């Protein structure tokens, strides 16, 4: 870009140099908007995560903070509820609303 602007100015094509500069500035503005929207979407997803989870520990079901989970613990998720952590389904089956992650409508 710099070489193109300098070359255009060197041959007295100032209008061309201005157009190149305009395109670059527009591209930077669009990039900043895209990055800002991406950060906002990630922040929304993080804020959407549940802060507490239902865990089975030593045969008892308790409610605990998601930050206090340890690897290998059994997390109980009610049908239609948000899944607080990654994991493997070890028993039964249920329904999970993935529309917030996939962007698809949850209807139908």
WOJOZI-V398957 format. One record per pair of residues at least 6 apart in sequence whose ideal C-beta (glycine too) atoms are under 7 Angstrom apart, sorted by sequence separation. I is the first residue (numbers start at 1). J is the second residue. D is the distance in whole Angstrom. If there is no record, write none. Layout:
i=<I;I>
j=<J;J>
d=<D;D>
//
This chain:
i=<77;99;54;55;99;8;9;8;54;55;75;97;75;52;53;5;8;52;75;52;53;83;51;52;55;5;51;61;79;80;4;5;50;53;57;69;79;77;80;55;56;66;1;55;66;55;56;54;53;54;1;53;50;49;50;49;48>
j=<83;105;61;62;106;16;17;17;63;64;84;106;85;63;64;17;20;64;87;65;66;96;65;66;69;20;66;76;94;95;20;21;66;69;73;85;95;94;97;73;74;84;20;74;85;75;76;75;75;76;24;84;82;82;84;84;100>
d=<5;6;6;6;4;4;5;4;6;5;7;5;6;6;6;5;7;7;6;6;5;6;7;6;7;5;6;7;5;6;5;6;6;6;7;6;5;7;6;5;4;5;7;7;7;6;6;7;5;4;5;5;5;7;5;6;6>
//
